[in-house]
Amino acid sequence: MSSLSPIFFLLKTAALFHDPPDKAWCFKREESHEKWAEELAKIALTGTSLENAVNLLFDDRVRNADRLAASIDRRILGLITGNKRGALHEKTIKLKNPIDPRIEIDLSDRDVQKEKVEEVMKKLNTILKKIEDPRDAYLALYGLYELIWIHEGLPSGPADTRIPTHTIFDHLYATASALNWTYEEGGFLLHLDVAGIQDFIAKSRKLRDLWASSYIASALLWSTVLDFIKLYGPDVILIPTCRFNFFFYYDLMNRISEIKEDLGEMLNIIYKGWTFPRFAIVPASMMLLLPSLEKDPESLIKENFRKKWKQFCGSILSSSEPDIQLLVKKLQENMEYGFVENPPLMIRASSVKISSTDALAYNGAYNEVMKKNRMKKQLKEDPACTLPLTKITMEIFDGKRKPLAERGFDYCTMCGKLPSIIKGESLGVFLGEGEKLCPYCLMKRIFSFKPEIALKEMLGYGDDVKIEKYPSLADFSTFDFRDSILSNLSKLNELWKDGEVRKLLEEAMKSLKEDKLHKSQWRYQEKKFEDLGKFDIDIGLRSLLINFLFTESEDTVLERKDLWNQVRGKLQEKGLSVSPINTYYALIRADGDNMGRIMGGDLSALEMEVEDYIKNLFEGKSKEIVSKILENDINSAKKIAEEEKLDEKNIDNLNKFIDEIRHKKKLPVSISYHVSISRALMIAAINDIEIVEKNNGVVIYAGGDDLLSIAPVSSAVEIVDESRLKYGGFVREAHGYRAIRFHKFNNYYVPSMGNAGRSYSLYIAHYRYPLHDVMRDSLLKLEEIAKESAWVYEGEEKKKDSFVITYSARGPVESSVLPLSVKKPELTLPDITLFLNNVINMILSGEISTALLYETSRGSFIRTAERAWRMKEKDVFEKLIRYLVRRHLQKEEKEEILNKIMGIIKENEDIKRHDLREETKESPLFMEIFKSCRLLYGGLRGD
C-alpha cells in the first residue's frame, strides 16, 4: 500500500470542517458560513496535531471533493444558479429523506446558539490535544465529531436549506470520503462480496454454531479492510459506514486509549450499555473509496482475506487453553487437509480505477463496478474444491494412509459435505454424542466457546470477549414456562414455605449441575441473574433458581417434563400461574426489499416517479423553477429566474439535464446518497439488536437491511412489528403507530429507510428439528412467498414488504402471508401484527374459543364467506364473518370483542394478495389473517 504525505489527513480534516455544523442557522442569521467555518475550525484544531488543516479549508482539493460528493440535487441547483453561488436563498430549515424527499421534518423552530457550537469545538479541542499523531487524531475526530454534537443536544440541520436532502454531517463525512479521489486526481472504487456466506452460516447444528458462523464471516471481512482504515482513515469504507458502527468504535478505543472514556460516554446515547459487538453487524458486502494505490486493490484484498483466515487458524492451533487441547491436537494432526491455506469462504473483489473527478464520476464508477460484480457472481466456485481431498481419499483406499473410519471416512455431521476428523467421544461440552466434525466445523465449534482467542489475533483486541454461556434452541422453546416461574419471585418465595411445594421444586431441580457461568450471550439470562441477586428471597431457593436459569433447558425441563407438569399443577393450585412447557421456537429473518435497485438510483423500486422525486428535493424559489420545468412550462421557469437575476440560459441547460434523467428513469447516484443510506442501515441494525434483546431473543446477525434472530414464539410477532416500524421511522403506540419517519438521538434527527420495504420470515420449528433445514426453508419462504407477494387495494398495488409465517409441526409445513404495508393511496402500515397478538391473547385468556381458528381457516362456513367476498357481496360477507366470530366468543361482553375483530376485517376486506409467480392466483387478506392466528397459536401451544 502506498505511503501518504502528512497533508493527506490535514486535507481530510479540512473536509470535515469546510462547512459549519450549524450551516442552516448561519443562513437564517444571514451570516457568512465560510467565515464561521474557519472560526470554528480554529477553536477545534488550534494546538492540536491537525492545526494546519485550518489553512486548507478552501484548498482546491477540498472544494473538488465537496462537488464530487454532492448528489443530483446539488447538480440541478448548480445548473439553475450558474455562477451566482448562494442565489435563491431559503430561510426555512427542513430535513428531507434522500431516498424519498416527500418525507420531511421542519426544524425551523429549533434554535442553535453560537456559544453552544463553540462549546462543541472546545470539547473536541481538549480531546484532540491528547493525541500527537495526525493520523490517529484524524481517526479520533472522525469518530467523535458527530457524536459530541449529538451528546450536546444539538439538532441535525441540512447541508443546504434550498435542497435539504442530506444532513450537514452526511455531507461533511461524504466530502472526506471524496477526498480520497481528489487528493491525487484519481483512485479506486472497490466492491467486496463474500460468496457462499448463507450456506456457511446455515450449516450449523447448534444455535451457538449459527452465531459463530455468522460472527466469523463478519470478523473476517472487517479485519480484512481494517488495514485500509488504519492507513487511509475510516472514510474509505462507504458501505457499511463506520459511523454508529461499534466494530469501528471499539477499534478506535483500543487504538487510541486517550479517547476511551470520552467515546464510551457518548456511545451510550446510541445504545445504552454498549459493549464489544456481540453480534455480526458487518454485512457480507462492502464498498470502498480508495486513493491511488501502487498495487491492484483486488489482489490486496484477496491476499489480506487469506492472511486473516490464516491468523484465525493459527490462533486456535497455537492455543494453550487446557480444555480444548484434544480438539487442537486433532486439527494439528490433519493439517494436510489444507484448511489453513484455504478459507471456507470466497471473497469476490471488483474494482474500477478513477481518473476523472467530475460531478458524475462516482455514478459511472458505481455502475461499472456493480456490473463487474454481477458477472463474477455467474461463476460458482466452492472453496472445498481447493482442498486436496481427492489425493487424501485415494491414499486411504490405496492403503497408504490410515482410514478415518471403517469405510474410509465419515461425513461431517455439521456441514454434511467434508470428511470428519473427530468424533464426539469424551469431549465434554464441545461435541455432542454422535457428532463428527470436519476441520472447518471443528474450528467453528471451538470459536463458539473461545472467540477471544481468534479475535485477539485477527483484530488486535477482543481478548476480553468471553462467552461462558450461550442459549440453546430448547431454552427458547421453554422460555415462557421458565420465565413464568422466574418472574413471580415474591409469590414463589411465599410458596417455598409450603412443604409440599418445596419438596416438588427440590425434586424437579435436584442433581442440577451447579452452574457458576453467569456471563451469558443472552441478555435475558444476565438480566434475570441480576434480578435474582437483588430480590429478597430464601437463599436456598435463590441457589436453585440460578441453576434453573442457566442450566440447559433440555436437561433441566424437557427431560423432566412429567415432573415439571406436577410442579406446574401444584403451583397453579396455590395461585401461581405457570405457562405450559412448549417445544417450539421462532427463527426470524428480515431482508430489505429492492436494495440493489435503491442503491442504484432506480426509483421504480419505491413506486415513485422521477418527476416527483426531483420536485420534492427542493424548497423555496428553486422548487418553483424546477416544478415549472417538470410541467414543461419553460417560459414561467425563465420568468422566475429573471426575477431572481439568474441567466435564462441556465433553464435551458437544466431542462436538457432533467430530460436525460427522465429518459433513463433512473437517478445518477452519488457519494452523499450512499453515505445517507449506509448510515440509515447501520441505525436499522442497532434498532434491530435493541428490539430483539428487549423481546427476549438473541441476534445472529444484524446487517441493516437484513436480520437473523432466534426468539420465543410468544415475542416473535412483536419483534417483527417493532423492527419493521423502526426501519421506516415509525413508532408503535398502544392502538397504532406514530409516523415520525426519522430516527432521533437526543435532538438529532437521522433519515430512516423511508418508504423502502422490508420483508420478514417467521419460522416456528421444533427444537429438535435440524437447524440447517429450518435455515434453508425459512430463506425459501422469504424469497418465494413474502417477496413474491403483491397487495392490491382499489387498483393500487404494493409489492413485497410482506411477512410470511411458517409452522413446521409434526405434519405438513404450513405458511400464511400478511402485508406490512399497502397503498391507500399513500403508503400505509396496517396494524395486523397488533391484531394477531390481541387475538392470541384473547384465546389464551379464554375470551375466544380456539375452535374459531380452525373454523375460519378450513371450515365450510368460511368458504361460503369467501365466495361472498369474491362475488363482491359485502353485506353478506360481513354478516357471515360476524356470525362465525360471535359463535366462538366466550365472554359475556361479546360486542366489544366482536367489534374489535370486525373492525380489522372491515378495514382490510378489500385487500387481496397476488402471487407474483402466478399472476392469476389471488387470495383475500382476511383468510391469511385467520390462518396466521392459527399458525401462531399452534406454535405457542406446541402441538
C-alpha positions, 0 to 999 in steps of 0.5 A: 500500500502506498505511503501518504504525505502528512497533508493527506489527513490535514486535507481530510480534516479540512473536509470535515470542517469546510462547512459549519455544523450549524450551516442552516442557522448561519443562513437564517442569521444571514451570516457568512458560513465560510467565515464561521467555518474557519472560526470554528475550525480554529477553536477545534484544531488550534494546538492540536496535531491537525492545526494546519488543516485550518489553512486548507479549508478552501484548498482546491482539493477540498472544494473538488471533493465537496462537488464530487460528493454532492448528489443530483440535487446539488447538480440541478441547483448548480445548473439553475444558479450558474455562477451566482453561488448562494442565489435563491436563498431559503430561510426555512430549515427542513430535513428531507429523506434522500431516498424519498424527499416527500418525507420531511421534518421542519426544524425551523423552530429549533434554535442553535446558539453560537456559544453552544457550537463553540462549546462543541469545538472546545470539547473536541479541542481538549480531546484532540490535544491528547493525541500527537499523531495526525493520523490517529487524531484524524481517526479520533475526530472522525469518530467523535465529531458527530457524536459530541454534537449529538451528546450536546443536544444539538439538532441535525440541520441540512447541508443546504436549506434550498435542497435539504436532502442530506444532513450537514454531517452526511455531507461533511463525512461524504466530502472526506470520503471524496477526498480520497479521489481528489487528493491525487486526481484519481483512485479506486472504487472497490466492491467486496462480496463474500460468496457462499456466506448463507450456506456457511452460516446455515450449516450449523447444528447448534444455535451457538454454531449459527452465531459463530458462523455468522460472527466469523464471516463478519470478523473476517471481512472487517479485519480484512479492510481494517488495514485500509482504515488504519492507513487511509482513515475510516472514510474509505469504507462507504458501505457499511459506514463506520459511523454508529458502527461499534466494530469501528468504535471499539477499534478506535478505543483500543487504538487510541486509549486517550479517547476511551472514556470520552467515546464510551460516554457518548456511545451510550446515547446510541445504545445504552450499555454498549459493549464489544459487538456481540453480534455480526453487524458487518454485512457480507458486502462492502464498498470502498473509496480508495486513493491511488494505490501502487498495487491492484486493490483486488489482489490486496484484498484477496491476499489480506482475506487469506492472511486473516483466515490464516491468523484465525487458524493459527490462533486456535492451533497455537492455543494453550487453553487446557480444555480444548487441547484434544480438539487442537491436537486433532486439527494439528494432526490433519493439517494436510487437509489444507484448511489453513491455506484455504478459507471456507469462504470466497471473497469476490473483489471488483474494482474500477480505477478513477481518473476523472473527478467530475460531478458524475464520476462516482455514478459511472464508477458505481455502475461499472463496478456493480456490473463487474460484480454481477458477472463474477457472481455467474461463476460458482466456485466452492472453496472445498474444491481447493482442498486436496481431498481427492489425493487424501481419499485415494491414499486411504483406499490405496492403503497408504494412509490410515482410514478415518473410519471403517469405510474410509471416512465419515461425513461431517455431521455439521456441514454434511459435505467434508470428511470428519476428523473427530468424533464426539467421544469424551469431549465434554461440552464441545461435541455432542454424542454422535457428532463428527466434525470436519476441520472447518466445523471443528474450528467453528465449534471451538470459536463458539466457546473461545472467540477471544482467542481468534479475535485477539489475533485477527483484530488486535483486541477482543481478548476480553470477549468471553462467552461462558454461556450461550442459549440453546434452541430448547431454552427458547422453546421453554422460555415462557414456562421458565420465565413464568416461574422466574418472574413471580419471585415474591409469590414463589418465595411465599410458596417455598414455605409450603412443604409440599411445594418445596419438596416438588421444586427440590425434586424437579431441580435436584442433581442440577449441575451447579452452574457458576457461568453467569456471563451469558450471550443472552441478555435475558439470562444476565438480566434475570441473574441480576434480578435474582441477586437483588430480590429478597428471597430464601437463599436456598431457593435463590441457589436453585433458581440460578441453576434453573436459569442457566442450566440447559433447558433440555436437561433441566425441563424437557427431560423432566417434563412429567415432573415439571407438569406436577410442579406446574399443577401444584403451583397453579393450585396455590395461585401461581400461574405457570405457562405450559412447557412448549417445544417450539421456537421462532427463527426470524429473518428480515431482508430489505426489499429492492436494495440493489435497485435503491442503491442504484438510483432506480426509483421504480423500486419505491413506486415513485416517479422521477418527476416527483422525486426531483420536485420534492428535493427542493424548497423555496424559489428553486422548487418553483423553477424546477416544478415549472420545468417538470410541467414543461412550462419553460417560459414561467421557469425563465420568468422566475429566474429573471426575477431572481437575476439568474441567466435564462440560459441556465433553464435551458441547460437544466431542462436538457439535464432533467430530460436525460434523467427522465429518459433513463428513469433512473437517478445518477447516484452519488457519494452523499446518497450512499453515505445517507443510506449506509448510515440509515442501515447501520441505525436499522441494525442497532434498532434491530439488536435493541428490539430483539434483546428487549423481546427476549431473543438473541441476534445472529446477525444484524446487517441493516437491511437484513436480520437473523434472530432466534426468539420465543414464539410468544415475542416473535410477532412483536419483534417483527412489528417493532423492527419493521416500524423502526426501519421506516421511522415509525413508532408503535403506540398502544392502538397504532403507530406514530409516523415520525419517519426519522430516527432521533438521538437526543435532538438529532434527527437521522433519515430512516429507510423511508418508504423502502420495504422490508420483508420478514420470515417467521419460522416456528420449528421444533427444537429438535428439528435440524437447524440447517433445514429450518435455515434453508426453508425459512430463506425459501419462504422469504424469497418465494412467498413474502417477496413474491407477494403483491397487495392490491387495494382499489387498483393500487398495488404494493409489492413485497414488504410482506411477512410470511409465517411458517409452522413446521409441526409434526405434519405438513409445513404450513405458511400464511402471508400478511402485508406490512404495508399497502397503498391507500393511496399513500403508503400505509402500515396496517396494524395486523401484527397488533391484531394477531397478538390481541387475538392470541391473547384473547384465546389464551385468556379464554375470551375466544374459543380456539375452535374459531381458528380452525373454523375460519381457516378450513371450515365450510362456513368460511368458504361460503364467506369467501365466495361472498367476498369474491362475488363482491357481496359485502353485506353478506360477507360481513354478516357471515364473518360476524356470525362465525366470530360471535359463535366462538366468543366466550365472554359475556361482553361479546360486542366489544370483542366482536367489534374489535375483530370486525373492525380489522376485517372491515378495514382490510376486506378489500385487500387481496394478495397476488402471487407474483409467480402466478399472476392469476392466483389471488387470495383475500387478506382476511383468510391469511389473517385467520390462518396466521392466528392459527399458525401462531397459536399452534406454535405457542401451544406446541402441538 
